[in-house]
């Protein structure tokens, strides 16, 4: 679980690196969607945008994120609307 006294969380779900950005009052969370980057690639997973969005929501719920700015790219841009 992530704990922070900072004012918000920025969720990146693309191939950005932390070194690309400087934030004084934010925590940074970069995730790989299932099947992308270094994440697992299960054959029985339904790679829909809805399922990917649900996983992102579960992650945010787990860390108890209540104020989130989402920066997304490509397919992530569509996923953020779910």
Secondary structure, DSSP 8 states (H G I E B T S, - for coil): -----SSEEEEE-SS--GGG---SSEEEEE---TTSTTS---TTS---HHHHHHHHHHHHHHTT--SEEEE--THHHHHTT-
